[in-house]
Each structure stands twice: as structure tokens, then as C-alpha cells.
């Protein structure tokens, strides 16, 4: 099994959530049109305010569909579903940089439907992702860039073992990293 295949098949369950690659559910349990509708509902101004412009430009079903296709093409794109209802409540996407036998550096991003903020879901999916990274032994470092004004996201990363990274960052963005060691 190749490293690329392992990233493409990333999935994990937590107490209340099921996280899986969008390609494993698309056209099986959800259509592309349904996923576009969900993305449009999740990518509200409150959710995207501190994200890059390509996230803020999703304002109709067509732009949501285009955004999904770009995310699938350019990243490993995961959906976050509630286990019982199967409702999609968010997305995780990661980009593998500097792939190595000993583990890759992986840049992550995540979005959670604002209707589910403050209920512990973000911490739950982050703990699940970290556990998957430990189990898979494919990741040497997770990296996340956060708008300096996004206190909740900074707290989420810090509470899950991320430390502020040193080095250059774009204005208004701070990077956090979490390292993994092979067992």
C-alpha cells in the first residue's frame, strides 16, 4: 500500500463522529449536488471570515461545486459527519508536503458548521485525526495556519499539543505544528 493511497483512504470514528475521505462517500451515500448544497450551508461568512478568498467566494451551488472539485483535486478532502444522523457538519483537508519514508509534513485545514460550534466537535475530530496520524505513522508533522484573530482555532490547536512554529508567516497568520514520532 502506497503512502498516497493511505492518505486517500484516511478515515476514523470518534464517539460522535465519522470522518472519511469525500471520495469514499461521493455518489454512494451522497450526490455531488447534495454535497454542494451542504458546502454552501457550511461556508457561511462567519465560518469563512478568516480564511483565504477561495473559501469566501462560495455563494451559490455552482461555486460550491467548483470549490469541492478544487478541494478534491488539490488536497485530501475529508467530511465530518455525526455518527447517528450522518449529517455532514464540517470538513478537514490536508496537503502533504515533503513526503518521506519516515513520515510527511502535512498542512491541515478544517471547517465546522457554525451551528455546531461550542459543542466539543472540533476537539473531538482533532483528537481523532491525531490518533489516526499516530496509528498510520505516515505523518511526521501536522502544520496549521490560523488567522491571529481566530482565538477558538488557536485554542483548539494548543489544547491538542500544537506549538507555535518559528519562521516566516504571512501577515495576520500564525502557524502551529505538532510533531509525531514513530513507535
C-alpha positions, -999 to +999 in steps of 0.1 A: +000+000+000+014+033-010+016+064+012-006+083-013-032+056-011-031+056+027-038+093+028-066+090+002-083+064+024-079+083+057-110+077+078-117+074+115-145+073+140-148+091+173-175+088+199-200+111+180-183+115+146-174+096+115-147+112+094-140+099+059-125+109+025-152+126+004-143+102-025-154+072-004-190+086+001-195+107-030-221+092-053-225+063-028-243+079+002-244+115-011-246+130-045-224+158-058-254+181-058-262+173-022-226+178-011-226+212-029-257+222-010-241+211+023-209+231+015-230+262+007-247+259+041-214+254+060-193+281+042-211+310+058-195+344+063-189+336+100-171+304+091-150+318+063-142+353+076-106+345+084-100+321+055-084+327+021-106+342-007-114+309-024-134+299+007-152+332+008-163+331-028-187+301-023-221+318-026-242+296-048-245+259-057-223+263-088-194+280-068-198+253-041-195+226-067-164+243-081-149+247-046-155+210-038-138+199-071-108+222-063-105+208-028-107+172-041-081+179-068-057+199-046-060+181-012-071+151+007-107+162+015-125+147+044-161+151+055-171+152+092-204+135+099-224+130+130-223+092+136-260+087+143-277+111+119-249+110+092-254+148+088-222+165+074-212+191+099-177+200+086-147+194+065-110+186+071-085+190+043-048+183+042-019+188+019+011+165+020+044+183+016+078+168+017+068+132+015+093+109+032+096+073+042+099+084+078+067+105+076+054+135+058+048+171+068+010+177+064-007+210+063-042+209+077-073+230+075-108+224+089-142+240+089-171+233+112-207+243+106-213+273+129-245+256+142-221+230+159-196+254+174-192+252+212-203+216+215-169+199+216-170+186+180-138+204+169-118+190+197-133+155+190-123+155+153-089+169+161-082+142+187-094+116+161-071+130+134-042+130+158-049+094+167-051+084+130-017+101+125-002+081+154-017+048+141-008+053+104+027+065+111+026+085+078+028+119+094+059+134+110+044+168+115+010+184+113+010+221+105-019+245+107-020+282+098-045+303+117-056+339+115-043+357+146-078+368+154-092+333+155-088+326+192-110+295+192-089+278+165-057+287+182-070+273+214-081+241+197-046+236+183-029+244+215-052+221+235-042+193+211-005+196+215+003+220+188+031+245+194+036+279+177+060+273+148+090+295+142+098+310+108+082+333+084+044+336+083+022+358+061+008+389+079-020+381+102-014+344+102+003+323+129+014+287+122+012+259+147+028+224+145+025+191+162+053+165+157+049+127+157+075+101+164+075+066+150+070+038+176 
